[in-house]
Amino acid sequence: MVIIRKLRSLKNKRTMKVKNKTQWLTRDLKRILCEALRRDNKIEGELTEWQRKRLTVEIVHARYNRVSGYAWYNSYLMRLRVPKEKLLKKDLVWLFIHELTHIRGYKHKSITRKWEIVNCSWVEDNEKYPLGKKVERPKPKTDLQLKRYTHVLKMISKKETALKRLNNSLKRWKKKQKYYEKVLITVGKLEE
């Protein structure tokens, strides 16, 4: 019974959804952001229940070589823009906490001094919080001539089927033509 309660409480305490559209590994980013959320919750208190269940972080590439992002006040959505080449984990955590503060309902006027005391030194532990890039597997090159040849064979069989269908249809119409010619000749409406 106790295990079921714990499972239900874990199910209800869904941390966040991370939509990663960068070359950085999603599991590494999520590990860092979950720890930052846990530490910020100790200071600021838990998010509301609906925010906690629906918190969504979308991570995309930045145009320039710096971090930026946005989140709406009192919502559950945020977008973080990170550089393609070198991403400092400390900057990522700082940006996440900043946008999380907007989600909590704070505006810039009320959070200016908080950023001087944010401690992000925990994230520099590379064993606990690594940050790697996705390995790009080369796509196998397709032989264009072979691909085009198979397409030609496919189209030939398709057209042959259509031609057979047309020939059968033509045979039926010719049968009907002969029938009506025979009937009309016997009635005298057509000449032989």
Secondary structure by P-SEA (a helix, b strand, c coil): caaaaaaaaaaaaccccccccccccaaaaaaaaaaaaaaaaaacccccaaaaabbbbbbbbbccccccccccccccbbbbbbbcccccaaaaaaaaaaaaaaaaccccccccccccccccccccccccbbbbbccccccccccaaaaaaaaaaaaaaaaaaaaaaaaaaaaaaaaaaaaaaaaaaaaccccc
